[in-house]
Amino acid sequence: MEINILFHTARNVVFEILDGEIYEAESDYRVFLDGGLVQESRRTVQSLYGLQPDTEYKLAVEKPGEEAAFAEFCTDREFVTLNVRKFGARGDGKADDTQAVQAAILSCPPESRVLVPRGIYRITSLFLKSGLRMELAEGAVLAADPDRSKYPVLPGMVRSWDEQSEFNLGTWEGNPLDMYASVITGIHVKDAVLYGQGTIDGNASYDNWWRDHKKKQGAWRPRQIFLNRCENVVVEGITVTNSPSWNIHPYFSENLKFLNLRILNPKVSPNTDGLDPESCRNVDIIGIYFSLGDDCIAIKSGKIYMGAKYKTPSENINVRQCCMRDGHGSVTIGSEMAGGVRNVMVKDCLFLHTDRGLRIKTRRGRGRDAVIDHIVFEHIRMDQVMTPFVINCFYYCDPDGHTEYVRAHEALPADERTPEIKNLAFQDIRADNCHVAAAFMDGLPEKKIERVLMENVSVNYASRPRADVPAMLDGVEPCTGMGVFARNIHELILKNVRISGQKGQDFILDQIDCLQKED
């Protein structure tokens, strides 16, 4: 057993316990700070709060039957703490505290902290600034006003005076479109931390933001946290709930950490993806609990204008020690991925009751820059996932998604509109009680999936499986108990892949150029 210090500020630390467990252990870890017991929890990623600035600490973790693990760290320096109550925030859930909290943010000097103490703070949009350290204390709730008329709008694209360049602020589903400013908004922010045990509540419901959710109403719906072209930002510890649309949306940003969060939305809420890095690089997503109404994590890089114009892939994304529950896809790549997605590692995660587990969705029209490459899923456990593995190159959820160009399974000319999937690896994965299909992998005939490795994978089926379609593409009927369906793959490697309880064949293979199968 080892301790990995993930991050610390002047007032908290977050750490990872490395002992082979996934998300949580069967028994509590006992956590000691300077020799005193401070916490007992089964979680493999934990945080401690209430620390003193510029102080050295000795951390120890004990677990029955194992030797204790130790680590040392020193908290950061801190100059002053600015309590938002001193700036006029009431925290009574009635007064509009937006200006008071924003004043504290703008006034905060370097190496200092904005503290939001216990209370309910009614706000609209707050804007972060570079160098900020902002703590939401236990019991603190930033409660967003759902009245859209009170929110500023971020224009999708602003042209320069000479029409030679452009400035992108707002975005909606991969295109530069006007959107309402988010509850927490960061624009070109560097070196900022938002952390604590508090909650950001978007107060979205079918009475407000979710009503007629497919229609633009003034501008497109805000996110809960939106980071546009930011660098070195950490979001840690907080709970994010009831978001108007995507919960956390980093956009053209880099060097980001999302640690030990809880992201909660009703299962019936529309477009409430958990965490969607879009055209981002160097992103750590560690120790997060997701329960929501859409994809838990969706890694994106825009539709064809943004992909072709900026050619900015999402890359170097690390996801581990997360629990995904109830969403459409546990970890999804696409479908807006015209800039490409590469170098993604997902490991040590738990997927529960999601429609799909490992989900890749693309389609003709995303463009030649839409290349998915070096994607690895490793040491994953699933239970009650409808279809554990999905690779869908005919995804239909766009205005033109049901056209013959998108849906055709005959080979079309490969041109500047054709996306590509290269190297995928699925290793050490167990999926219990699946329902629809063990795997559904359907590549383009004119640009086959280059290579898929499945190694040490086992799938079994629920005793009473529920019928559904394995993937969102035309021409596929609802089913139960399908084995591994694979079509239009250049090289398919199956090593120790065990399917039990399926109806019919365990492997349904078509148009596979090179098949390597080992028991």
VOTI-658021 format. One record per residue (C-alpha): residue number from 0; residue in three letters; x, y, z. Coordinates in steps of 0.5 Angstrom, whole numbers. Layout:
BEGIN
NUM;ALA;X;Y;Z
...
END
This chain:
BEGIN
0;MET;0;0;0
1;GLU;2;7;-2
2;ILE;0;14;-1
3;ASN;0;19;-7
4;ILE;-1;26;-5
5;LEU;-5;29;-11
6;PHE;-6;36;-9
7;HIS;-6;41;-3
8;THR;-7;48;-2
9;ALA;-6;52;5
10;ARG;-12;49;8
11;ASN;-13;42;5
12;VAL;-10;36;2
13;VAL;-12;31;-3
14;PHE;-9;24;-3
15;GLU;-10;17;-7
16;ILE;-9;10;-3
17;LEU;-5;5;-8
18;ASP;-7;-2;-6
19;GLY;-10;-5;-12
20;GLU;-17;-3;-10
21;ILE;-22;0;-15
22;TYR;-26;7;-12
23;GLU;-27;4;-5
24;ALA;-24;-2;-1
25;GLU;-29;-7;3
26;SER;-26;-4;10
27;ASP;-25;3;12
28;TYR;-18;6;11
29;ARG;-16;9;18
30;VAL;-12;16;16
31;PHE;-8;19;21
32;LEU;-5;26;21
33;ASP;1;27;26
34;GLY;0;21;30
35;GLY;-8;23;31
36;LEU;-14;19;28
37;VAL;-17;24;23
38;GLN;-22;20;19
39;GLU;-24;13;17
40;SER;-27;12;10
41;ARG;-27;6;5
42;ARG;-25;11;-1
43;THR;-19;10;-5
44;VAL;-19;18;-6
45;GLN;-20;22;0
46;SER;-19;29;2
47;LEU;-17;33;9
48;TYR;-19;40;11
49;GLY;-18;45;16
50;LEU;-11;45;16
51;GLN;-6;51;18
52;PRO;-2;54;12
53;ASP;5;53;11
54;THR;6;47;16
55;GLU;9;41;15
56;TYR;5;35;16
57;LYS;6;27;17
58;LEU;0;23;14
59;ALA;-1;15;15
60;VAL;-6;10;13
61;GLU;-8;4;16
62;LYS;-12;-2;13
63;PRO;-13;-9;17
64;GLY;-8;-14;14
65;GLU;-3;-9;11
66;GLU;3;-5;13
67;ALA;1;2;14
68;ALA;3;7;9
69;PHE;6;14;10
70;ALA;7;21;7
71;GLU;9;28;8
72;PHE;7;34;5
73;CYS;8;42;7
74;THR;2;46;6
75;ASP;2;53;2
76;ARG;3;60;5
77;GLU;-3;64;6
78;PHE;-3;72;7
79;VAL;-10;73;8
80;THR;-17;70;8
81;LEU;-23;74;5
82;ASN;-30;72;8
83;VAL;-35;73;3
84;ARG;-40;75;9
85;LYS;-35;81;11
86;PHE;-37;83;3
87;GLY;-44;83;5
88;ALA;-46;76;3
89;ARG;-52;74;7
90;GLY;-52;67;6
91;ASP;-60;66;8
92;GLY;-62;63;1
93;LYS;-66;70;0
94;ALA;-62;76;-2
95;ASP;-58;76;-8
96;ASP;-51;75;-6
97;THR;-48;75;-13
98;GLN;-44;82;-12
99;ALA;-42;81;-5
100;VAL;-38;74;-7
101;GLN;-36;77;-14
102;ALA;-33;83;-10
103;ALA;-29;78;-5
104;ILE;-26;74;-11
105;LEU;-24;81;-15
106;SER;-21;83;-8
107;CYS;-17;77;-7
108;PRO;-9;78;-7
109;PRO;-4;73;-9
110;GLU;-3;67;-4
111;SER;-10;68;-1
112;ARG;-17;65;0
113;VAL;-24;67;-1
114;LEU;-28;63;4
115;VAL;-35;62;3
116;PRO;-38;59;10
117;ARG;-44;55;12
118;GLY;-50;58;9
119;ILE;-54;58;2
120;TYR;-52;64;-2
121;ARG;-57;66;-8
122;ILE;-53;68;-14
123;THR;-53;68;-22
124;SER;-46;68;-25
125;LEU;-39;68;-22
126;PHE;-33;70;-26
127;LEU;-26;67;-23
128;LYS;-20;70;-24
129;SER;-12;68;-24
130;GLY;-9;66;-18
131;LEU;-15;65;-14
132;ARG;-16;60;-8
133;MET;-24;60;-7
134;GLU;-26;55;-1
135;LEU;-33;53;0
136;ALA;-34;50;7
137;GLU;-38;45;9
138;GLY;-45;47;9
139;ALA;-44;52;4
140;VAL;-49;52;-2
141;LEU;-48;57;-8
142;ALA;-55;56;-10
143;ALA;-56;59;-17
144;ASP;-62;63;-19
145;PRO;-66;59;-25
146;ASP;-69;66;-28
147;ARG;-65;66;-35
148;SER;-66;74;-35
149;LYS;-61;75;-30
150;TYR;-56;72;-33
151;PRO;-51;75;-38
152;VAL;-49;72;-45
153;LEU;-43;70;-48
154;PRO;-43;71;-55
155;GLY;-41;65;-59
156;MET;-36;69;-64
157;VAL;-34;76;-64
158;ARG;-30;78;-71
159;SER;-24;83;-70
160;TRP;-25;90;-73
161;ASP;-21;88;-79
162;GLU;-25;81;-80
163;GLN;-18;77;-80
164;SER;-19;74;-74
165;GLU;-24;72;-69
166;PHE;-25;71;-61
167;ASN;-29;65;-59
168;LEU;-33;66;-52
169;GLY;-40;61;-52
170;THR;-41;54;-55
171;TRP;-46;49;-55
172;GLU;-45;42;-57
173;GLY;-39;43;-61
174;ASN;-41;50;-65
175;PRO;-39;57;-63
176;LEU;-46;59;-61
177;ASP;-48;64;-56
178;MET;-49;61;-49
179;TYR;-51;64;-42
180;ALA;-45;65;-37
181;SER;-45;59;-33
182;VAL;-46;59;-25
183;ILE;-38;59;-25
184;THR;-35;62;-31
185;GLY;-27;62;-32
186;ILE;-25;66;-38
187;HIS;-17;66;-40
188;VAL;-16;64;-32
189;LYS;-9;61;-30
190;ASP;-7;58;-23
191;ALA;-14;58;-20
192;VAL;-17;53;-15
193;LEU;-24;52;-13
194;TYR;-25;47;-7
195;GLY;-28;45;-1
196;GLN;-34;41;2
197;GLY;-39;45;0
198;THR;-44;45;-6
199;ILE;-46;49;-13
200;ASP;-53;48;-14
201;GLY;-56;50;-21
202;ASN;-63;49;-19
203;ALA;-65;47;-26
204;SER;-71;43;-27
205;TYR;-77;42;-32
206;ASP;-80;48;-29
207;ASN;-74;52;-32
208;TRP;-68;50;-36
209;TRP;-70;43;-38
210;ARG;-76;46;-41
211;ASP;-76;45;-48
212;HIS;-69;44;-47
213;LYS;-68;43;-55
214;LYS;-70;50;-57
215;LYS;-65;56;-56
216;GLN;-69;61;-51
217;GLY;-65;67;-52
218;ALA;-58;64;-52
219;TRP;-56;56;-50
220;ARG;-56;53;-43
221;PRO;-51;55;-39
222;ARG;-46;50;-36
223;GLN;-45;49;-28
224;ILE;-38;50;-29
225;PHE;-35;53;-35
226;LEU;-27;54;-36
227;ASN;-25;57;-43
228;ARG;-18;57;-45
229;CYS;-16;56;-38
230;GLU;-9;54;-35
231;ASN;-7;50;-29
232;VAL;-14;50;-25
233;VAL;-16;45;-20
234;VAL;-23;43;-18
235;GLU;-23;39;-12
236;GLY;-28;36;-6
237;ILE;-35;40;-8
238;THR;-41;37;-10
239;VAL;-44;40;-17
240;THR;-52;38;-17
241;ASN;-58;40;-22
242;SER;-54;43;-27
243;PRO;-58;47;-33
244;SER;-54;43;-38
245;TRP;-47;40;-38
246;ASN;-44;40;-31
247;ILE;-37;41;-32
248;HIS;-34;44;-39
249;PRO;-27;45;-39
250;TYR;-26;48;-46
251;PHE;-19;49;-50
252;SER;-16;49;-43
253;GLU;-10;45;-41
254;ASN;-6;43;-34
255;LEU;-13;41;-30
256;LYS;-15;37;-24
257;PHE;-21;35;-22
258;LEU;-21;31;-16
259;ASN;-26;28;-11
260;LEU;-32;31;-13
261;ARG;-39;29;-13
262;ILE;-43;30;-19
263;LEU;-51;29;-18
264;ASN;-56;30;-23
265;PRO;-63;27;-24
266;LYS;-63;21;-29
267;VAL;-68;24;-33
268;SER;-65;31;-33
269;PRO;-63;33;-41
270;ASN;-56;34;-43
271;THR;-53;34;-36
272;ASP;-46;30;-38
273;GLY;-42;30;-32
274;LEU;-35;32;-34
275;ASP;-34;34;-42
276;PRO;-26;36;-43
277;GLU;-27;39;-50
278;SER;-20;41;-54
279;CYS;-17;40;-47
280;ARG;-10;37;-46
281;ASN;-7;34;-39
282;VAL;-13;33;-35
283;ASP;-13;29;-29
284;ILE;-20;26;-27
285;ILE;-19;22;-21
286;GLY;-24;20;-15
287;ILE;-30;23;-18
288;TYR;-37;20;-16
289;PHE;-42;21;-22
290;SER;-50;20;-22
291;LEU;-53;24;-27
292;GLY;-58;24;-34
293;ASP;-53;23;-39
294;ASP;-45;21;-41
295;CYS;-41;21;-34
296;ILE;-35;23;-38
297;ALA;-35;25;-45
298;ILE;-29;27;-48
299;LYS;-30;32;-54
300;SER;-26;37;-59
301;GLY;-32;40;-63
302;LYS;-36;40;-69
303;ILE;-32;41;-76
304;TYR;-32;48;-76
305;MET;-28;48;-70
306;GLY;-24;42;-71
307;ALA;-22;44;-78
308;LYS;-20;52;-76
309;TYR;-17;50;-69
310;LYS;-14;43;-70
311;THR;-14;42;-63
312;PRO;-15;35;-60
313;SER;-17;33;-53
314;GLU;-10;29;-51
315;ASN;-7;26;-45
316;ILE;-13;25;-41
317;ASN;-13;21;-35
318;VAL;-19;18;-31
319;ARG;-18;13;-25
320;GLN;-21;11;-19
321;CYS;-28;14;-21
322;CYS;-35;11;-20
323;MET;-40;12;-26
324;ARG;-47;11;-24
325;ASP;-54;11;-28
326;GLY;-51;15;-34
327;HIS;-52;14;-42
328;GLY;-45;12;-42
329;SER;-39;12;-37
330;VAL;-34;14;-41
331;THR;-35;17;-48
332;ILE;-31;19;-53
333;GLY;-35;24;-58
334;SER;-39;25;-62
335;GLU;-37;32;-63
336;MET;-29;30;-64
337;ALA;-27;34;-70
338;GLY;-21;36;-67
339;GLY;-19;29;-65
340;VAL;-18;25;-59
341;ARG;-12;22;-57
342;ASN;-8;19;-51
343;VAL;-13;17;-46
344;MET;-12;13;-40
345;VAL;-18;10;-36
346;LYS;-17;5;-31
347;ASP;-19;3;-24
348;CYS;-26;5;-25
349;LEU;-33;2;-23
350;PHE;-39;3;-28
351;LEU;-46;2;-25
352;HIS;-52;2;-28
353;THR;-50;6;-34
354;ASP;-53;5;-41
355;ARG;-46;4;-44
356;GLY;-39;3;-41
357;LEU;-34;4;-46
358;ARG;-37;9;-51
359;ILE;-34;11;-57
360;LYS;-39;15;-62
361;THR;-37;19;-69
362;ARG;-40;19;-76
363;ARG;-38;21;-83
364;GLY;-38;29;-83
365;ARG;-33;30;-77
366;GLY;-27;31;-82
367;ARG;-20;28;-83
368;ASP;-18;31;-77
369;ALA;-23;27;-73
370;VAL;-18;22;-71
371;ILE;-19;18;-65
372;ASP;-12;14;-63
373;HIS;-9;11;-57
374;ILE;-15;10;-52
375;VAL;-14;5;-46
376;PHE;-19;2;-42
377;GLU;-16;-2;-36
378;HIS;-18;-5;-30
379;ILE;-25;-4;-30
380;ARG;-31;-7;-26
381;MET;-38;-6;-29
382;ASP;-45;-8;-26
383;GLN;-52;-8;-29
384;VAL;-49;-4;-35
385;MET;-53;-5;-41
386;THR;-48;-6;-47
387;PRO;-41;-6;-44
388;PHE;-37;-4;-50
389;VAL;-39;1;-56
390;ILE;-36;3;-62
391;ASN;-41;7;-66
392;CYS;-39;10;-73
393;PHE;-46;12;-75
394;TYR;-48;16;-69
395;TYR;-55;19;-71
396;CYS;-56;25;-66
397;ASP;-55;31;-70
398;PRO;-60;35;-75
399;ASP;-57;31;-81
400;GLY;-56;24;-77
401;HIS;-61;20;-81
402;THR;-59;22;-88
403;GLU;-57;17;-92
404;TYR;-50;20;-92
405;VAL;-49;18;-84
406;ARG;-53;12;-84
407;ALA;-50;8;-90
408;HIS;-47;1;-89
409;GLU;-44;1;-96
410;ALA;-37;4;-97
411;LEU;-37;11;-99
412;PRO;-31;15;-102
413;ALA;-26;17;-96
414;ASP;-25;24;-97
415;GLU;-24;31;-92
416;ARG;-30;29;-88
417;THR;-29;22;-86
418;PRO;-27;21;-79
419;GLU;-22;15;-77
420;ILE;-21;11;-71
421;LYS;-14;8;-70
422;ASN;-11;4;-64
423;LEU;-16;2;-58
424;ALA;-14;-3;-52
425;PHE;-19;-6;-47
426;GLN;-15;-10;-42
427;ASP;-17;-13;-35
428;ILE;-25;-12;-35
429;ARG;-30;-15;-32
430;ALA;-38;-14;-34
431;ASP;-43;-17;-29
432;ASN;-50;-17;-31
433;CYS;-50;-14;-37
434;HIS;-57;-14;-41
435;VAL;-56;-12;-49
436;ALA;-50;-14;-52
437;ALA;-43;-16;-49
438;ALA;-40;-11;-55
439;PHE;-42;-7;-61
440;MET;-37;-5;-65
441;ASP;-39;-2;-72
442;GLY;-33;1;-76
443;LEU;-34;5;-83
444;PRO;-33;1;-89
445;GLU;-29;6;-93
446;LYS;-24;7;-86
447;LYS;-24;1;-82
448;ILE;-22;2;-75
449;GLU;-15;0;-75
450;ARG;-14;-4;-69
451;VAL;-18;-6;-63
452;LEU;-15;-11;-57
453;MET;-19;-14;-52
454;GLU;-15;-18;-47
455;ASN;-17;-21;-40
456;VAL;-24;-19;-41
457;SER;-30;-23;-38
458;VAL;-38;-21;-39
459;ASN;-44;-25;-36
460;TYR;-51;-23;-37
461;ALA;-57;-21;-32
462;SER;-62;-27;-30
463;ARG;-67;-22;-33
464;PRO;-64;-18;-38
465;ARG;-68;-12;-41
466;ALA;-68;-11;-49
467;ASP;-65;-4;-52
468;VAL;-61;-2;-58
469;PRO;-54;-3;-57
470;ALA;-52;3;-60
471;MET;-55;9;-63
472;LEU;-55;8;-70
473;ASP;-60;7;-76
474;GLY;-62;0;-77
475;VAL;-61;-4;-71
476;GLU;-66;-7;-67
477;PRO;-67;-8;-59
478;CYS;-64;-14;-57
479;THR;-62;-18;-51
480;GLY;-56;-23;-50
481;MET;-52;-21;-56
482;GLY;-45;-23;-56
483;VAL;-39;-19;-59
484;PHE;-41;-16;-65
485;ALA;-35;-13;-69
486;ARG;-35;-11;-76
487;ASN;-31;-7;-81
488;ILE;-24;-7;-76
489;HIS;-17;-8;-80
490;GLU;-14;-12;-74
491;LEU;-18;-15;-68
492;ILE;-14;-18;-62
493;LEU;-18;-23;-57
494;LYS;-14;-25;-52
495;ASN;-18;-29;-46
496;VAL;-24;-26;-48
497;ARG;-30;-30;-44
498;ILE;-37;-29;-46
499;SER;-42;-33;-42
500;GLY;-50;-33;-42
501;GLN;-51;-30;-49
502;LYS;-56;-32;-54
503;GLY;-53;-35;-60
504;GLN;-46;-34;-62
505;ASP;-41;-31;-57
506;PHE;-37;-27;-63
507;ILE;-41;-25;-69
508;LEU;-35;-22;-74
509;ASP;-36;-19;-80
510;GLN;-31;-15;-85
511;ILE;-25;-17;-80
512;ASP;-18;-16;-84
513;CYS;-14;-20;-79
514;LEU;-17;-24;-73
515;GLN;-12;-26;-67
516;LYS;-16;-30;-62
517;GLU;-13;-34;-56
518;ASP;-16;-37;-50
END
